Amino acid sequence: MNNARQSLALGRLLVREFSKTAPRGTEQPGPRFHKLKETQKKFGVEDNVPVYLKGGVGDKILYSLTVLITAAGLGMSLESWYRLANK
């Protein structure tokens, strides 16, 4: 009976210890945090450029390639429907 009470008390103590939050302001953010904040500022600027093109030339190339592949797939799909309809 005594062993069960000790186990219960230990369980309550562990729950209390693991449920506490860390004190604020004890850790300083690293350099990656500051780099991330700079990137967020770049993407947050109101310059009438869509967010998917704010990454530069690489984003423009990927967007254009995606549109081209989508258009080609749509064209091939319409061609297949046309051939099936006229069989």
KETOR-703972 format. One record per atom (N, C-alpha, C): residue in one letter; x, y, z; atom name. Coordinates in steps of 0.05 Angstrom, whole numbers, plus 32768, in hexadecimal, padded with zeros to 4 digits. Atoms other than C-alpha are relative to their C-alpha. Layout:
KETOR-703972
SITE   resn      X      Y      Z   name
SITE      A      X      Y      Z     CA
...
END
This chain:
KETOR-703972
SITE   resn      X      Y      Z   name
SITE      M   8010   7FE8   8000      N
SITE      M   8000   8000   8000     CA
SITE      M   8011   8019   8000      C
SITE      N   7FEE   7FEA   7FFE      N
SITE      N   8039   802F   8012     CA
SITE      N   800E   8005   7FE5      C
SITE      N   7FF2   7FFE   801A      N
SITE      N   805C   8020   7FD0     CA
SITE      N   7FEE   800D   7FEB      C
SITE      A   8013   7FF5   8012      N
SITE      A   801D   8032   7FA9     CA
SITE      A   7FFD   801E   8004      C
SITE      R   8002   7FE3   7FF9      N
SITE      R   8018   8076   7FCD     CA
SITE      R   8019   800E   7FF6      C
SITE      Q   7FE7   7FF3   8009      N
SITE      Q   8061   8085   7FBE     CA
SITE      Q   8000   8002   7FE2      C
SITE      S   8001   7FFF   801D      N
SITE      S   8057   8074   7F75     CA
SITE      S   7FED   8016   7FF6      C
SITE      L   8013   7FEB   8008      N
SITE      L   801A   80A1   7F71     CA
SITE      L   800B   801C   8005      C
SITE      A   7FF4   7FE6   7FFA      N
SITE      A   803F   80DA   7F93     CA
SITE      A   8016   8007   7FEB      C
SITE      L   7FEB   7FFC   8014      N
SITE      L   807A   80D1   7F63     CA
SITE      L   7FF3   8008   7FE5      C
SITE      G   800E   7FFA   8019      N
SITE      G   804A   80D2   7F28     CA
SITE      G   7FF6   801C   7FFF      C
SITE      R   800A   7FE4   7FFF      N
SITE      R   802A   8113   7F3F     CA
SITE      R   8017   8014   7FFE      C
SITE      L   7FE9   7FEF   8002      N
SITE      L   806E   8132   7F48     CA
SITE      L   800B   8003   7FE4      C
SITE      L   7FF6   8000   801C      N
SITE      L   8085   811E   7F02     CA
SITE      L   7FED   8010   7FEE      C
SITE      V   8013   7FF1   8011      N
SITE      V   8045   8139   7EE3     CA
SITE      V   8003   801E   8004      C
SITE      R   7FFC   7FE4   7FFA      N
SITE      R   804F   817B   7F06     CA
SITE      R   801A   800B   7FF4      C
SITE      E   7FE6   7FF7   800A      N
SITE      E   8098   817F   7EF1     CA
SITE      E   7FFF   8002   7FE1      C
SITE      F   8000   7FFF   801E      N
SITE      F   808B   816F   7EA7     CA
SITE      F   7FEB   8013   7FF5      C
SITE      S   8014   7FEF   800A      N
SITE      S   804F   819C   7EA2     CA
SITE      S   8007   801E   8004      C
SITE      K   7FF7   7FE4   7FFD      N
SITE      K   8075   81DB   7EB6     CA
SITE      K   800C   800A   7FE7      C
SITE      T   7FF4   7FF5   8017      N
SITE      T   808A   820A   7E80     CA
SITE      T   801B   800C   8007      C
SITE      A   7FE6   7FF4   7FFB      N
SITE      A   80D0   8225   7E79     CA
SITE      A   7FFD   801E   8004      C
SITE      P   8002   7FE3   7FFC      N
SITE      P   80DC   826B   7E92     CA
SITE      P   8007   800F   7FE6      C
SITE      R   7FFC   7FF0   8018      N
SITE      R   80D9   82A0   7E5C     CA
SITE      R   801A   800F   8001      C
SITE      G   7FE8   7FF0   8001      N
SITE      G   8118   82C3   7E45     CA
SITE      G   8019   7FF3   8008      C
SITE      T   7FE8   800E   7FF7      N
SITE      T   8149   828E   7E59     CA
SITE      T   8012   7FF8   7FE8      C
SITE      E   7FF1   8008   8018      N
SITE      E   815E   827B   7E12     CA
SITE      E   8001   8017   7FEC      C
SITE      Q   7FFC   7FEC   8015      N
SITE      Q   817A   82AA   7DDD     CA
SITE      Q   7FFD   7FF1   7FE5      C
SITE      P   8003   800D   801A      N
SITE      P   8165   829B   7D95     CA
SITE      P   801B   7FFF   7FF1      C
SITE      G   7FE8   8004   800E      N
SITE      G   819B   8281   7D68     CA
SITE      G   8001   8010   7FE6      C
SITE      P   7FFD   7FF1   8019      N
SITE      P   81B4   829D   7D25     CA
SITE      P   7FEC   7FF7   7FEB      C
SITE      R   8014   8009   8013      N
SITE      R   8183   8273   7CFE     CA
SITE      R   7FE5   800E   8004      C
SITE      F   8018   7FF1   7FF9      N
SITE      F   814A   8296   7D22     CA
SITE      F   8000   801B   7FF3      C
SITE      H   7FFE   7FE5   800C      N
SITE      H   8162   82DA   7D0B     CA
SITE      H   7FFF   7FFF   7FE1      C
SITE      K   8002   8003   801D      N
SITE      K   816B   82C1   7CC4     CA
SITE      K   7FE3   7FFB   7FF7      C
SITE      L   801C   8005   8006      N
SITE      L   8124   82A6   7CC4     CA
SITE      L   7FEF   8019   8002      C
SITE      K   800F   7FE7   7FFD      N
SITE      K   8109   82E9   7CDD     CA
SITE      K   8006   8013   7FE8      C
SITE      E   7FFA   7FF0   8017      N
SITE      E   812D   830D   7CA4     CA
SITE      E   7FF1   7FF6   7FE7      C
SITE      T   800F   800B   8016      N
SITE      T   810E   82DD   7C72     CA
SITE      T   7FE3   8006   8002      C
SITE      Q   801D   7FFA   7FFC      N
SITE      Q   80C9   82E8   7C90     CA
SITE      Q   7FFB   801D   7FF9      C
SITE      K   8003   7FE4   8007      N
SITE      K   80D3   8333   7C89     CA
SITE      K   7FFF   8004   7FE1      C
SITE      K   7FFF   7FFE   801D      N
SITE      K   80E5   832A   7C3F     CA
SITE      K   7FE5   7FF7   7FF4      C
SITE      F   8019   800A   800A      N
SITE      F   80A5   8302   7C33     CA
SITE      F   7FE8   8010   8009      C
SITE      G   8016   7FF0   7FF5      N
SITE      G   807A   8332   7C5C     CA
SITE      G   7FFD   801B   7FF3      C
SITE      V   8001   7FE5   800C      N
SITE      V   8089   8370   7C32     CA
SITE      V   7FE9   8001   7FEB      C
SITE      E   8016   7FFC   8013      N
SITE      E   804D   838B   7C0B     CA
SITE      E   800B   800D   7FE7      C
SITE      D   7FF5   7FF6   801A      N
SITE      D   8069   8392   7BC4     CA
SITE      D   7FF1   7FF5   7FE8      C
SITE      N   8012   800A   8016      N
SITE      N   8030   8374   7B9B     CA
SITE      N   800C   7FE9   7FF0      C
SITE      V   7FF5   8019   800C      N
SITE      V   8059   8335   7B8C     CA
SITE      V   7FF5   7FE9   800F      C
SITE      P   800B   8017   7FF1      N
SITE      P   8038   82F3   7B9C     CA
SITE      P   8016   7FF2   8010      C
SITE      V   7FED   800C   7FEE      N
SITE      V   8059   82CD   7BD5     CA
SITE      V   800F   7FE9   7FF3      C
SITE      Y   7FF3   8017   800D      N
SITE      Y   8068   8292   7BA8     CA
SITE      Y   8015   8009   7FEB      C
SITE      L   7FEB   7FF6   8012      N
SITE      L   8095   82BF   7B7D     CA
SITE      L   8014   8011   800E      C
SITE      K   7FEE   7FEF   7FF1      N
SITE      K   80B9   82E5   7BB4     CA
SITE      K   801C   7FF4   8004      C
SITE      G   7FE6   800E   7FFC      N
SITE      G   80F2   82B2   7BB6     CA
SITE      G   8015   8007   7FEB      C
SITE      G   7FEC   7FF8   8014      N
SITE      G   8113   82CE   7B78     CA
SITE      G   7FFC   7FF0   7FE5      C
SITE      V   8000   800C   801A      N
SITE      V   8124   82B0   7B34     CA
SITE      V   7FF8   7FE3   8001      C
SITE      G   8006   801D   7FFD      N
SITE      G   8120   8268   7B4C     CA
SITE      G   7FE2   7FFB   8003      C
SITE      D   801D   8003   7FFD      N
SITE      D   80D8   8271   7B61     CA
SITE      D   7FF1   8006   7FE6      C
SITE      K   800D   7FF9   801A      N
SITE      K   80C6   8291   7B1E     CA
SITE      K   8003   7FE8   7FED      C
SITE      I   7FFB   8017   8012      N
SITE      I   80E5   8256   7AF9     CA
SITE      I   7FEE   7FE9   8008      C
SITE      L   8011   8016   7FF7      N
SITE      L   80C1   8223   7B24     CA
SITE      L   7FE3   8005   7FFB      C
SITE      Y   801C   7FF9   8005      N
SITE      Y   807F   8247   7B1D     CA
SITE      Y   7FF9   7FFD   7FE2      C
SITE      S   8005   8002   801D      N
SITE      S   8085   824C   7AD1     CA
SITE      S   8001   7FE3   7FF7      C
SITE      L   7FFF   801C   8007      N
SITE      L   8099   8203   7ACC     CA
SITE      L   7FE7   7FF1   8009      C
SITE      T   8019   800C   7FF6      N
SITE      T   805D   81EF   7AF7     CA
SITE      T   7FE8   8007   7FEE      C
SITE      V   8016   7FF8   8012      N
SITE      V   802D   8217   7ACB     CA
SITE      V   8002   7FF2   7FE5      C
SITE      L   7FFC   800E   8019      N
SITE      L   804C   81F9   7A8C     CA
SITE      L   7FF8   7FE3   8001      C
SITE      I   8007   801C   7FFD      N
SITE      I   8046   81B2   7AA5     CA
SITE      I   7FE2   7FFC   8003      C
SITE      T   801D   8002   7FFC      N
SITE      T   7FFF   81BE   7ABC     CA
SITE      T   7FF1   8004   7FE6      C
SITE      A   800D   7FFA   8019      N
SITE      A   7FEB   81DC   7A79     CA
SITE      A   8004   7FE8   7FEC      C
SITE      A   7FFB   8018   8012      N
SITE      A   800B   81A1   7A53     CA
SITE      A   7FEF   7FE9   8009      C
SITE      G   8011   8016   7FF7      N
SITE      G   7FE7   816F   7A7F     CA
SITE      G   7FE2   8005   7FFA      C
SITE      L   801B   7FFA   8007      N
SITE      L   7FA5   8193   7A74     CA
SITE      L   7FFB   7FFC   7FE2      C
SITE      G   8002   8004   801D      N
SITE      G   7FB1   8194   7A29     CA
SITE      G   7FFF   7FE2   7FF8      C
SITE      M   8000   801C   8006      N
SITE      M   7FC1   814A   7A27     CA
SITE      M   7FE6   7FF2   800A      C
SITE      S   801A   800B   7FF6      N
SITE      S   7F83   813B   7A51     CA
SITE      S   7FE9   8006   7FED      C
SITE      L   8016   7FF8   8013      N
SITE      L   7F56   8162   7A22     CA
SITE      L   8003   7FF1   7FE5      C
SITE      E   7FFC   8010   8018      N
SITE      E   7F76   813E   79E7     CA
SITE      E   7FF6   7FE4   8003      C
SITE      S   800A   801B   7FFB      N
SITE      S   7F67   80FB   7A06     CA
SITE      S   7FE1   7FFF   8001      C
SITE      W   801E   7FFF   8000      N
SITE      W   7F1E   810F   7A13     CA
SITE      W   7FF5   8003   7FE3      C
SITE      Y   8009   7FFC   801B      N
SITE      Y   7F18   8126   79CB     CA
SITE      Y   8002   7FE6   7FF0      C
SITE      R   7FFC   801A   800F      N
SITE      R   7F34   80E4   79AF     CA
SITE      R   7FEC   7FEB   8009      C
SITE      L   8013   8013   7FF6      N
SITE      L   7F07   80BB   79DD     CA
SITE      L   7FE3   8007   7FF6      C
SITE      A   801B   7FF8   8008      N
SITE      A   7ECA   80E3   79C8     CA
SITE      A   7FFB   7FFB   7FE3      C
SITE      N   8003   8003   801D      N
SITE      N   7ED7   80DA   797E     CA
SITE      N   8007   7FE4   7FF6      C
SITE      K   7FFA   801B   8008      N
SITE      K   7EE5   808F   797E     CA
SITE      K   7FE9   7FF2   7FF4      C
END
